[in-house]
Amino acid sequence: MLRITVVESPSEEKWILQGQLTGDFASELSANWRISQERCPDRPRVIDLSDVTLIDKDGEVVLLKMIYQKARFVATGLYTRHLLEELQARTKAD
């Protein structure tokens, strides 16, 4: 299960993710992200991954897309921070 909470303020959107960023849940996040980007592409977005417990390859693909689209991330877990560093390094290699 993945819970997606979006908190909008005048200056940004904060996306709080809780649960597993895997399979169909990653697809759901991707669809919501696309809608948000279409509605307001230049709005800053912060993605809070502090309560994400599992990320599979599908989840990595969604996070990579978010990185390319200038999202900022908050992560407290060692694994999640390391994964984000690896994904961000991939974007610099391109």
N, C-alpha and C positions, 0 to 999 in steps of 0.2 A: 504494500500500500504506500502511496505517496500523497501527502497533503501539500497543496500549493496555496500559500496565502500571499496576496499582493496588497501591499500597503502603499497607497499613493499619497504623495505630498506635492506641494507646488513645485518643488525642485527636482524630485526623482521618484522612481518606483523602487520599492524594496520587495524582493521576492524571498519569502521564507519557505524553505523546503524541509519537509520532515518525513522520514521513512526511507523507502528503497527507491533509488533512481535506476530502475531496471526495466527492460522489455517494454510492455505496454504503458507503464507509468512514464518512461522516458519519452515515448511517442506522445502521450498526453501533454507533457511539459513542452515538448517541441511545438505542438499545435498552439498551445496558449502563448508561447513566446512569439511565434510567427504573427499571430493576431495582434499582440501588443506592439510589435515592430511595425506592422502595417499602419496601425492607428497613429503612432507617434514615434517615428524612427530616430529622432535626435534626442529623445528624453534619456537622461542618465538612469541606469538600472544597477542596483546592488543585489547580488544573489547571496543569501545566507544559507550556507550548507552545514551549519553547526549541528543540526539534528538529523542529517542524512546518515543512515546506518550502512548502506551498501550501494555501490556504483558498479554497474557492469559495462560492457563495451558500448551498448546502446546509450547508456547514460553519459559515457565519455564523449560520444559523438555530439550529443546535445550540448554538453559543457563547452566543447571545442567551438561549436557554432556561436555560442554566447560570447566566448572570448574574442572571436573574430569580429563580433558586433559590439565590442567595447564594453561589455559588462564588467563590473567590479565584483570581487568575491570576498565573502567573510567565511572563514573555515577555522574551526578550533581543533579538530582531530588531526593527528600526525599523518595518518594515511591520506586524508582528504587534502591537506595542505601539500603533501608530496605529489599527489596526483595532479593538482592544479599547476604546480611548478613544471611537471613534465608536459602537460598540455600547452602551457604558455611557451615552453621551449620549442615545441613543434611549430608554433606560429612564427617564431623568429627564424626557423630554418627554412621556411617557405619563401 
